[in-house]
Amino acid sequence: MATFSIENFGCRATEADAAALRHGLLASGLALVDDHRSADLVVLNTCTVTAAADSQTRDAVRKIHRANPDARIIVTGCYAQRAPDEIAALPGVVWVIGNSHQTEIPGVAAELIGQSSAGASFSPPDTERDFVPASALDTGEMSLARGPAKILTGDIFAQTSVQLAPAAVGEGDRTRPVLKIQDGCNNRCAYCVIPFVRGSSRSLPPDVVIAEVRKLVASGSREIVLSGINLGAYGRDLSPRASLSEIVHRILEETLLEQLRLSSIEPQDVTEELISMVPSSNRLAPHFHVPLQSGSDQVLRAMHRWYRADHYAERVKRIRQTLPFAAIGADVIVGFPGETDEDFQKTTELIACLPFTYLHVFSFSARPGTQGSHLAAPVPATIIRERARSLRALAQRKSSEFRASQTGRTFRALTLVGGGDTWTPAMTANYLKVRIPGRLPANQWYETRLPSGAA
């Protein structure tokens, strides 16, 4: 039996995509292996949110090809959608398939390795042509190239007319599976390329969400993470309209799921209703991830963000007032063009005064096609690195302070895969990673007290 391996880069939404790909490839007759070095086929599901993410993909392709020259590499995901020509020239890559045609991958893989499967077949477009550059995406054309690698991409915005499909459920995803209920984004933040590689916002219908949750619970899942590219926009594209609060309520009322966790939600979508739902149910994890990006109103305007620092601070303080022990995280971008020392100081001061428990700090990276890629007054790279180091140090202090404040409390934690000879990793509802003494199976609840200095 031919084998495949898969590696995912990026956010929780891409994790859900990778899970769907894995199940599709298994259904097409391939066997999954963990090590790229022993795989006949390697699938890389990519991210393109920063230049560093692009570089990570290129480095991974080269490393895999050196270790396993016979492996046939398929590259998909956001980087593949944005710049297929860049990836097609890399050694070992045989197919570049954008997000627009990701569902074709199991069929491509089955035919690529010479297998026939009733569950997976691939019919190329009627027209075959020589390599078409990434700019063809703007016209909605599809390219099937004969160059260094074949390329299959298309107009991602055409996907807005197609109902979002749920990911398949499988045994391998029982521990904290990610269920993507929304994809795409209608916002046009000046730094973000994701709408152009994911398309417009679209949502999984509520009844389908409930059915998928029930399938996951039946397969043994105890916690599910709801995710989306812009999760707070869930349901606005549906008829009748729905909302994130409504689907959360339905999940809690209509399924036996033991714990539900929400991924990133934009600050304008963190409503009073959503916050108040958490203390009313012990099945909804007290965990909010609310992107900040900057604490300077001037920078927020330039970024085309829909809120200002005071509004953001009010939302976060409200979360802490309602949920004294909640995890509160944020994304922050440093070095956006035009960011002055004063702007950065405002960001630092805002973060310092808010009850964050962790931060994700990103250095600004100009993305082709975005407004931020041609703005004046770029911040020097040395200053960006210095600012990023400063915020990461502040984030570490706030994380340590929150962890110290939880010392001595008893938590219910869900055991995870991995660990050492004498301990098992676990995750608390408020997003603290703990070590449980002994080797325990994954996906089990365990009562534990957080000791001083716990890892």
C-alpha positions in Angstrom: 0.0 0.0 0.0 1.3 3.4 -0.9 2.0 5.8 2.0 1.5 9.5 2.6 2.5 12.0 5.3 1.0 15.4 5.9 2.3 18.5 7.6 0.3 21.6 8.5 1.5 25.2 8.8 -0.6 28.0 10.3 -3.8 28.6 12.2 -6.5 26.5 13.6 -8.5 26.8 10.4 -5.7 25.2 8.5 -5.6 22.5 11.1 -9.2 21.6 10.3 -8.3 21.7 6.6 -5.4 19.3 7.2 -7.6 17.0 9.1 -10.1 16.9 6.2 -7.2 16.2 3.8 -5.9 13.4 6.0 -9.3 11.7 6.1 -9.7 12.1 2.3 -6.3 10.6 1.6 -7.0 7.7 3.9 -10.3 7.1 2.2 -8.6 7.1 -1.2 -6.6 4.1 -0.2 -3.3 5.5 1.1 -1.7 4.6 4.4 -0.6 7.4 6.8 3.0 7.4 8.1 4.4 9.9 10.6 7.9 10.3 9.0 8.3 12.2 5.7 11.4 10.1 5.0 9.3 6.9 4.5 6.4 8.4 2.6 5.7 7.9 -1.0 3.6 11.1 -1.0 4.0 14.2 1.2 1.3 16.9 1.5 2.1 20.3 2.9 -0.8 22.5 3.9 0.7 26.0 4.0 0.3 29.4 5.5 1.1 32.8 3.9 0.3 35.3 6.7 3.9 36.4 6.8 7.1 36.2 4.7 8.5 34.0 7.4 5.6 31.5 6.9 6.4 31.4 3.2 10.1 30.8 4.0 9.2 28.0 6.4 7.3 26.2 3.6 10.2 26.5 1.2 12.7 25.3 3.8 10.4 22.3 4.6 10.2 21.3 0.9 13.9 21.4 0.4 14.5 19.5 3.6 12.0 16.8 2.7 13.4 16.5 -0.8 16.9 16.1 0.5 15.8 13.4 3.0 13.5 11.6 0.6 14.3 12.4 -3.0 11.7 9.9 -4.3 8.8 11.4 -2.4 6.3 13.2 -4.5 5.3 16.5 -2.8 1.9 18.2 -3.1 1.8 21.7 -1.7 -1.6 23.2 -0.9 -3.1 25.9 1.3 -2.8 29.7 1.4 0.7 30.1 0.1 -0.1 27.7 -2.8 -3.2 29.8 -3.6 -1.2 33.1 -3.5 2.0 32.2 -5.3 1.9 28.8 -7.0 4.7 29.7 -9.4 7.1 30.2 -6.5 6.4 26.8 -5.1 6.2 25.0 -8.5 9.9 25.6 -9.0 11.0 23.9 -5.8 12.7 20.5 -6.1 10.4 17.5 -5.4 7.1 19.4 -5.9 4.9 17.6 -8.4 1.6 19.5 -7.7 0.7 22.9 -6.4 -3.1 23.0 -5.5 -4.7 26.1 -4.2 -7.4 26.4 -1.6 -9.8 26.8 -4.5 -9.4 23.1 -5.4 -8.2 21.5 -2.2 -11.0 18.9 -2.3 -9.4 17.5 -5.5 -6.3 16.4 -3.6 -7.3 12.9 -2.7 -8.2 12.1 -6.3 -4.9 13.7 -7.5 -3.0 11.7 -5.0 -4.7 8.4 -5.9 -3.9 8.9 -9.6 -0.4 10.2 -8.9 0.6 6.9 -7.2 -1.3 4.8 -9.7 -4.0 3.6 -7.5 -7.7 3.4 -8.4 -10.3 4.1 -5.8 -14.0 4.4 -6.1 -13.9 7.1 -3.4 -11.3 9.3 -5.1 -10.9 10.2 -8.7 -9.5 13.2 -10.5 -10.6 14.6 -13.8 -8.4 17.5 -15.0 -10.0 20.6 -16.5 -11.0 20.5 -20.2 -8.3 22.8 -21.1 -4.6 22.1 -20.4 -2.1 24.8 -21.0 1.4 25.8 -20.2 2.2 27.5 -16.9 -0.1 30.4 -16.0 1.3 32.9 -13.4 -0.4 33.6 -10.2 -1.8 36.8 -11.6 -4.3 34.6 -13.5 -6.1 34.2 -10.3 -7.4 37.8 -10.6 -9.3 36.8 -13.7 -10.8 33.7 -12.2 -8.9 31.4 -14.6 -7.7 27.9 -13.8 -4.2 26.8 -14.6 -3.0 23.2 -15.0 0.7 23.6 -15.7 3.3 21.3 -17.3 6.3 23.1 -16.0 8.4 22.0 -12.9 5.2 21.1 -11.2 1.6 21.0 -12.2 -0.6 23.8 -10.8 -4.3 23.7 -10.1 -5.7 27.0 -8.8 -8.7 29.2 -9.5 -10.7 32.1 -8.4 -11.1 31.7 -4.6 -14.0 34.2 -4.6 -16.0 31.8 -6.7 -16.2 29.6 -3.6 -18.6 32.0 -2.0 -21.3 30.5 -4.1 -20.4 27.0 -2.7 -21.7 25.9 0.7 -18.9 25.4 3.2 -18.3 21.7 3.6 -17.6 20.1 7.0 -14.4 18.2 7.7 -14.7 14.5 8.0 -14.5 12.9 11.4 -11.8 10.4 12.3 -10.4 8.5 15.2 -7.1 10.4 14.9 -8.8 13.7 15.8 -10.5 12.7 19.1 -8.3 14.9 21.3 -9.4 18.5 21.1 -10.4 18.4 17.4 -10.9 21.7 15.5 -14.2 22.1 13.9 -14.1 24.9 11.3 -17.6 26.4 11.0 -16.6 29.6 9.1 -14.1 30.4 6.3 -13.1 33.5 4.4 -13.2 37.1 5.5 -15.1 40.2 4.3 -12.7 42.6 6.1 -9.8 44.2 4.3 -7.2 44.9 6.9 -4.3 46.7 5.2 -1.7 44.1 6.3 -3.7 40.9 5.6 -3.6 38.7 2.5 -5.9 36.1 3.9 -9.2 37.3 2.3 -7.5 37.0 -1.1 -6.5 33.4 -0.5 -9.6 32.3 1.4 -12.3 34.3 -0.3 -15.4 35.9 1.2 -17.0 34.9 4.5 -19.1 31.8 4.4 -20.6 29.6 7.2 -21.5 26.1 7.9 -25.3 25.9 8.3 -26.3 25.5 12.0 -27.9 22.1 11.5 -24.8 20.8 9.9 -22.7 22.2 12.8 -24.8 20.3 15.3 -24.6 17.1 13.2 -20.8 17.4 13.0 -20.5 18.1 16.8 -22.6 15.0 17.5 -20.3 12.9 15.2 -17.2 14.1 17.0 -18.8 13.4 20.4 -19.8 9.9 19.2 -16.2 9.3 18.1 -15.0 10.0 21.6 -14.2 13.8 21.5 -14.5 15.5 24.9 -13.5 19.0 23.9 -14.0 20.6 20.5 -12.5 23.9 19.3 -14.8 26.0 17.1 -12.7 27.9 14.6 -12.9 30.1 11.6 -10.9 32.7 9.6 -13.3 35.3 11.1 -15.2 33.3 13.6 -17.2 36.2 15.0 -18.8 36.7 11.5 -20.4 33.2 11.7 -23.9 33.1 10.2 -24.1 36.5 8.7 -24.0 35.0 5.2 -26.8 32.5 5.9 -30.5 32.8 5.2 -32.0 33.0 7.8 -29.1 34.8 9.5 -27.4 33.1 12.5 -24.8 34.3 15.0 -21.9 32.8 16.9 -23.8 33.2 20.2 -26.8 31.3 18.7 -24.7 28.3 17.5 -22.8 28.1 20.8 -26.1 28.0 22.6 -27.4 25.3 20.3 -24.3 23.2 20.8 -24.6 23.4 24.6 -28.3 22.6 24.5 -28.5 20.0 21.8 -25.3 17.9 22.1 -23.6 16.0 24.8 -20.2 17.7 24.2 -18.3 18.0 27.5 -16.3 21.1 26.7 -16.5 23.7 23.9 -13.7 26.2 23.3 -13.7 29.2 20.9 -10.8 30.3 18.8 -9.9 33.8 17.8 -12.8 36.4 17.8 -12.5 40.0 16.6 -13.0 42.6 19.5 -16.2 44.0 17.9 -17.7 40.5 17.9 -17.0 39.9 21.6 -20.5 40.7 22.7 -22.0 41.0 26.2 -24.1 38.0 25.3 -21.1 35.9 24.4 -19.2 36.8 27.5 -22.1 36.2 29.8 -22.7 32.7 28.3 -19.4 31.4 29.8 -20.1 31.6 33.5 -23.6 30.2 32.9 -22.2 26.9 31.7 -19.3 24.8 33.0 -19.0 23.3 29.5 -17.8 26.5 27.8 -14.1 27.1 28.3 -13.2 30.4 29.9 -10.9 31.4 27.2 -11.0 34.4 24.8 -8.4 35.2 22.1 -9.1 38.7 20.9 -6.7 40.2 18.3 -5.4 43.6 19.3 -2.7 44.3 16.5 -1.9 47.8 18.0 -2.7 50.0 20.9 -2.4 53.2 18.9 -5.5 54.6 17.3 -3.4 56.1 14.5 -2.0 52.7 13.6 -5.4 51.0 13.9 -6.9 53.5 11.5 -4.0 52.9 9.0 -4.5 49.1 9.4 -8.3 49.6 8.6 -9.2 48.0 11.9 -12.8 48.6 13.0 -12.2 49.5 16.7 -10.1 51.8 18.7 -7.9 51.2 21.8 -10.5 52.3 24.3 -13.1 50.0 22.9 -10.7 47.1 22.9 -9.7 47.8 26.5 -13.3 47.9 27.6 -14.1 44.5 26.1 -11.0 42.8 27.7 -11.8 44.4 31.1 -15.3 43.2 30.8 -14.1 39.6 30.2 -11.9 39.8 33.3 -14.7 41.3 35.4 -17.1 38.5 34.4 -14.5 35.7 34.4 -11.7 36.3 37.0 -9.7 33.2 36.0 -10.2 33.3 32.2 -7.4 33.0 29.7 -7.2 36.1 27.6 -4.9 36.2 24.6 -4.2 38.6 21.8 -2.3 39.0 18.5 0.0 42.1 18.2 1.8 43.4 15.1 4.9 45.5 15.5 6.5 47.7 12.9 3.5 48.5 10.7 4.5 51.2 8.3 4.4 54.6 10.0 4.4 53.2 13.5 6.4 55.7 15.6 8.0 55.3 18.9 5.0 57.0 20.4 2.7 54.5 18.7 4.7 51.6 20.0 4.7 53.1 23.5 0.9 53.3 23.5 0.8 49.6 22.5 3.2 48.7 25.3 1.2 50.7 27.9 -2.1 49.2 26.8 -0.8 45.7 27.0 0.8 46.4 30.4 -2.5 47.6 31.9 -4.7 44.8 30.5 -5.1 41.3 32.1 -3.6 39.3 29.2 -2.4 35.8 30.0 -0.5 35.3 26.8 0.3 37.2 23.5 1.2 36.2 20.0 3.7 38.9 18.7 4.2 39.3 15.0 6.8 41.4 13.1 5.1 43.3 10.3 5.6 41.5 6.9 4.5 43.2 3.7 2.2 40.9 1.8 1.9 41.2 -2.0 -1.4 42.7 -3.0 -2.3 44.3 0.3 -2.3 48.0 1.0 0.3 47.6 3.6 2.8 46.4 1.0 3.2 49.9 -0.6 2.7 52.3 2.3 5.3 54.9 3.0 7.5 55.2 6.1 8.5 51.6 6.6 10.0 50.8 10.0 13.6 49.7 9.9 14.1 45.9 10.5 16.4 46.5 13.4 13.7 48.6 15.2 11.0 46.0 14.4 13.1 43.2 16.0 13.8 45.3 19.1 10.1 46.1 19.5 9.1 42.5 19.0 11.7 41.4 21.7 10.3 44.0 24.1 6.7 42.8 23.7 7.6 39.2 23.9 9.4 39.9 27.2 6.3 41.7 28.5 4.1 38.9 27.4 6.3 36.4 29.2 6.0 38.4 32.4 2.2 38.6 32.2 2.0 34.9 31.4 4.1 34.1 34.4 2.1 36.4 36.7 -1.2 34.7 35.6 0.2 31.3 36.1 1.5 32.3 39.6 -2.0 33.6 40.4 -3.4 30.1 39.7 -1.0 28.3 42.0 -2.9 26.0 44.5 -6.1 26.0 42.5 -7.6 22.6 41.5 -8.4 22.2 37.8 -10.0 19.7 35.6 -7.5 19.1 32.8 -7.8 17.1 29.6 -4.8 14.8 28.9 -3.0 15.3 25.6 -0.8 13.2 23.4 2.9 13.0 24.2 4.8 13.6 27.4 7.7 11.8 29.1 8.4 8.6 30.9 6.9 9.9 34.1 4.4 12.5 33.1 1.5 13.3 30.7 0.7 16.8 29.3 -2.8 18.2 29.9 -4.8 21.3 29.2 -7.0 23.2 31.6 -10.2 25.0 30.6 -8.4 28.3 31.0 -5.6 27.3 28.7 -2.9 26.3 31.1 -0.6 23.5 30.1 0.1 21.2 33.1 2.0 18.0 33.7 0.1 15.1 35.2 2.3 12.5 37.1 2.5 9.2 35.4 1.8 8.0 31.8 -1.9 8.4 31.1 -3.9 7.9 27.9 -4.9 11.0 26.0 -8.4 12.4 26.0 -9.1 11.8 29.7 -10.2 14.2 32.3 -7.9 14.5 35.3 -8.3 16.6 38.5 -5.0 18.3 39.3 -3.7 21.1 41.6 -1.4 23.6 40.0 1.9 23.6 42.0 4.3 26.5 42.3 6.6 26.7 39.4 4.7 24.1 37.3 5.7 23.8 33.7 
